[in-house]
Amino acid sequence: MTRPRPIPAAAPARVAARLRDAPDGPLPLLHTGRHAVYVALGERALGVVARHAWQVPCALRTRLPALPDVRSASVLAGVLHLDAAPVVVGRLVQTSVTVRSLRLAADRVDPAALVGGGGGLTPYGDDVLCGYLAALRAAGHPTERLDAEVMRLLPRTTVLSATLLECALRGEVLPEVAALLAAWGTPAAAAAEAALLRVGSSSGAGLLEGARLALAA
């Protein structure tokens, strides 16, 4: 019997560490598609994404044009397997925003009104809150009370969205969000906003709305 070929991947350091520490065994599938697969690893989501998928900070990133049909997932010796194919992490990637001098607007969000608000894998209210938190992290602004409230509310939303909110609390973001925050207040900001708006059906719009709420114009 021929063994499936390993799937090379890159991963954020925290994702790689989660896998190394995970116990062996099957994992529930949360979502399967041609460009992204999400599984439940403990209480949070772990993704595997294809080359042109959105490179979320909780995913293993492959160079595959499309992912194979996946019927099962498991961890064996710290390696994620999709069916029997191991997804082997060969390098680490940076997902954290860089702290820079950004002027903040007044606090403008109520997490209780946002967490879990909307439908889909990542409700729109969560996307707004992710963009807001990412901007605060980019500005190096401490938000202990807000962070605690967001963590308390995570059970309200989907496993994937809770994972992305937890990533945002740590300053871990999509490349498009990092690019926007790096370009904020410069002539490059308009192009960065346009690129972010192309993310998902509404996720980019929510992330941009959240960033704008946090940052002064």
N, C-alpha and C positions, 0 to 999 in steps of 0.2 A: 504493500500500500504506500503510495507516494505521500510524503508529508507536505502540507501546505507551505508555501514559501513565506518567510517572515516579511512583515510589512514595516519598512523603516519609518521612523517618526522622530519629530522633535517635540519637546515638551517644556512648559514652564517648570522651574525648579520645584515649586510646591506640589505640582501635579505628579512629577516624577517621585517625589518623596512619599506622597500618599500611596502610590502604587507599591513602592518598595516595602511599606509598612503594612500593606493589606494582607489579610489572611487568605489562604488558598480557598477557592470555592466558586460556585456559580454566582453571577450577578444578574439582577433583573434588568431587562431592556426597558428603557423609558421611551425611546424614539428610534426608528430606523428609517434611513433614506439613502438616496444615491450620494449625497454630499455630506451627511452628518449622521452619526450614530451616538446615542447617549445611553449610558447605563447608570444604575444606582450603585455607588460605592459608599457603603455606610449610609449616612443621612444626606449625602450630597451627590451631585451628578458628576460624571466623568464622560467627556466626549472624545470621539475620534472624527476628524474632519478631513475632507478631501482638499485638493490644492486650491480650488476656487471658492471654497466655503468661507463663511465668516470665521475668522481665527479667534474664537472666544478664549478667554484666559483659563478655562477649566478643561481644555482639550489637548489631546495628542494630535499633532499636525503632520499629515502625510503629504506626499507629492502625487498621490494617485489622482487621476482625472475624475474618477468616481469610485465609490466604495462598493465592495461586493455585497450581495444579499446576505444579511446577517440574521441567523435564527437563534443564536445563543452567545453568551459572553461569560468569561470566567477569568479568574486570576490564578496563576501558577508561578510560584517562586518570584513574586514581585513583577510579573509580566502579564499584561492584559492579552487575552486571546479572544478573537472574534471567530466564533465556531472553533476550529482548531488552529487558525493562523495567528501566530504571535505578533503583537505590535511592539516592535523593539525600539526603545528610545536610544538614539545615537548622539543627540546633542540637546543642549538646553537653550531656551529662548527667553528673552526679557519681555515681561508683560507689565511691569510697574511704570507708573507715570513718574516723570522727573520733576522734582520740586523746583519751582521757579517763582519769580516775583509776579504774583497775580493779585489784582485788586478785587476783593470780594464784595458782593452786595450783602444786604442784611439777610439774616436767616429767613427763608421764605417757604419752607416745606413742613408739612405735618406728615410724618411717616405713616401714621395710622390711617390717613386718607389715601395713601398711595400703595402700600404693600398689598399685592394681590389684586389690584384694581385693573380689571380688563380680562380678556380671554387669551388663550393660546399658551404655548410653552413659556413665553416670557411676557406676562401682562404689561400693558402700557405704563401703568403706574410704577411698576418696578423699574422699567427702563428709564423713566424720568428720575427716579431716585438714584439709580446707578450713575447717571450722568452728573447728578448733583454731587454725589459722594466723590466721584472721580475728580471733579474740579476742586473740591475742598482738599483732597489729598495732594493734588498738583500744587496747590498753594501752601502746603505744609500746615494747614489749619487743623488744630486738634478739635475733635467733636465727641468726647467721651459719652456725654448724655445721649446724643443722637445715635451713636453707635449701639449703645445698650438697648435703646428703644427699637432700632431696626432688628437686632438679633432676637429680641423678644417676640417680634411680629413674624419672623420667618416661617413658622408653621402655617401661616395663612395662605402662602403662595405655593407654586409648583416647586418640585425638587430642583429643576434646572434654574429657575429664576432665583430661588433661595441661594443656590450656589453662586450665581453671578452677583447677587447683592453682597454676599460674603467676600467675593473677590474685590468688588468695588470698595468695600470697607478697608481692604488691605492695599488699595491703590493699584489693583490689577485690572487691566482694561483691554478692550479691543485696540488693534493698531490704529484704527480710524479715530478713536477717542483720544489716544495719546497724541496723534498728529494734530488734532484740533487744539488741544490744550497747549501744545508747543507753539502753534501758530497764532494763538489768541492775541489780538491787539496789533497784528502785523498785516501787511497786504496779502499774505498767504492764507489768511483765515477764511476768506470766502470759498476758496477751492477746497479747503479742509472741511468746511460745513457741507458743501455739495457732496463730497465723498462719503461723509457720515450719513447723510440722508438716504444714500443708496443701500444702507444696511437693512436687510429684512424688509418686511412689508410696512412696519411702523416703528421698529426698534430704533432705527437711526434717528427718526424724528423725536422719539421720546428721550433718547440720550442727549440730543442737542438741546431740547427744551430744558432738561435738568441742568446741563452745563450753563446755559444762559441765566437760569434762575440763581445760580451760585455766583457767577462772575459779573462784576460791573461792566457796563458797556464801554 
